[in-house]
Amino acid sequence: MTLDISCEVGVEKENGALELEGFDFDPGDVARQVIDGALVYEGFPYECEVSLLITDANEVHQMNKEVRGIDSTTDVLSFPMIDYSGLESFDDLEDMDDIFNPETGEVMLGDIVINHERVLSQAREYGHSVRREYAFLIAHSMLHLLGYDHMDEDERADMEKRQSDILNKLGITREDS
């Protein structure tokens, strides 16, 4: 799995780790752990690449307005590269040449955009760690990149269960501190 991380709100250390205000963990390490956990949980059969941008509320607001037509900020945006409509399983992806990176052979799953400020405020609001909130948002976004949505109550409940299962398997719970 290839993870391309860009960060507009932190500092990159000499060892390549990211340092962000309010984060007492390496966001790259946690992102890789959750992305791998989601791929294993869902049984995704291919190597893949994901892009992650950690930015501020203003940038997320602007992206949300331009791409989705929603004039407000949000905690996470997901931009899947695959249209899953009509597919019966991940095995059907093999027939879609345009989703494989010709240089690496990896499936280009899509982009995740995390609102750093909302990670911090929601962790406080929900009474759990910043690490748990950040991991939750990545798990949520990965499910979108893998074809899930939450447009109705059944879909919402299904995604919530999957998010919870992924994080619990990784030992990242609401009690995580």
N, C-alpha and C positions, 0 to 999 in steps of 0.2 A: 504494500500500500504506500502510495506517495501522498504526503500531506504538504501542501504549499501554504505556509502561514505568512500573512502580512499583518502588521500591527501599527496602527496610526496613533495609539494612545500610550504606548509603553516605550521601554528602552531595551535594546538587544544587548546582552552581556557579551563579554569576550568569548565565552564558551558556546555562544549561539542561543542560550536560553533567553526567554523573554521575561522582563520584569515589569509588572503592571501594578499600579496603585491598588491596594486592597487585596491583592492575590499573594498568598503565602505558599504558592506552588508554581511549578512551571506549566503554563497554559498549553504548551506544545505537547508535553508528556501526557497530560490529562486528556487532551483532544485525541491523541493517537490511541490511548487506552479505550476511550468511549467509542470512537469510530470502529476500531477493531472489534469491540464488544458487540456493537450493533450489527456489523457484517456477519460475525459468527452466529449471533442469535437468529438472524434472518436467513442464514444459510446461503449467503451470497457467494456464488461459485467462482468469481473472477477476482484477480488483482485489480485494484482501482486507484483512482486519484481523486482527491478532494481538495478544494481550495477553501481556506478559512481566513476571513478578515475580521479583526477585532478593531472596532472603531468607536466613535462617540455618537451621542444621541442625534446631533445635528446631521451627521452623514447618513445615519440609518433613516432619519426622517426624509431626507432628500431622496434617497434610493426608493423608499416606500412610495413616495409621491410620484416619482418618475416611472417606476416599473409597474406598480400596482394601482396607481391612481388614488392612494389613500394618504391624505394630508395630515399625517401624524407619525410619531416615532413608534417603534415596537421593540421588543427584546431581541428577537432573532428573525432573520430573513433567510429563506432557503430558495435556491435557484437550481432545480434539477435540470440535468442535461438530457434526461431520458423521458420520453412519453410512453408511459406504461399501459395506456389504453389499448385493449385488444390482446395484451400479452397474458398468457396463462401461467407462466413461471419465468424465473430468471434465466432458465435455459434458452428461452426464446430470444434473448439478447444477442446470441451468437450470430443471428441473421442480420443484425443491424451494424453494418460496417462503420457508420459515421459516429458511433459512440466509443470506438476504440482509438486510443492515441496511437498513431502509426509508428511513433518512435519507441514507445515502451510496451505497447500491446495491452496496456491497462484500460479498463473502462473509465471514462471520464464521467463520474457521478454528478458533479456539480459544485456549487459554491454555498458556503455558509457565511453569514454576516452576523456577528455578535455585537450587541450594544453594551459596551463596557459599563457604562453608568447604570443601566438597568440590571446587569448582573449584580452589582453591589447593592442597589436599592431593593431588589426583589429578595436577595438573601436576607437582608434585614427584615423586610416585610413578612416573609414566610418563616423566619426564625431558624434558618439552617445556614450552613457554611457557604461561603462564596464558591468554594470548590464544587459543592453539590449543585448549586444553581447553575454554574458554568457547565458542568457535566450534563445536567438535565437539558439545557438549551441545545447542546450538541446532539444528544440522543434524539431529542424532538426533531431537530433539523435533519439528522441522518434518516429518520423514518420518512420524512418528506422526499429526500433524495432517492429513497428506495421505493417510492410510489404510493405512500400512504398520505391520507388527508384527514381532516376533521370537520367536514362540512355539515355533518348531521350527528345526532346523539350517538348512534351506533359506532360511527367512525371515530368520534372523540373518545369513547370508552375503550375502543380497541387500541388506539394510539397510547392512551394513558397506561393501559396494562402493559403494552410492549415497552414503553419508556421505563416504567417501574421495574419490569423484569430485567431489562438490560442493566440498569443501575444497580439493582440488588445483586445480580451475578458478579458485578465488579466490586461489590462492597461499598458502594457510594449511596448512602441512605440519608434521609432527612435528619437523622441524628448525627451524621458525619460532621465532625468539627475540626 
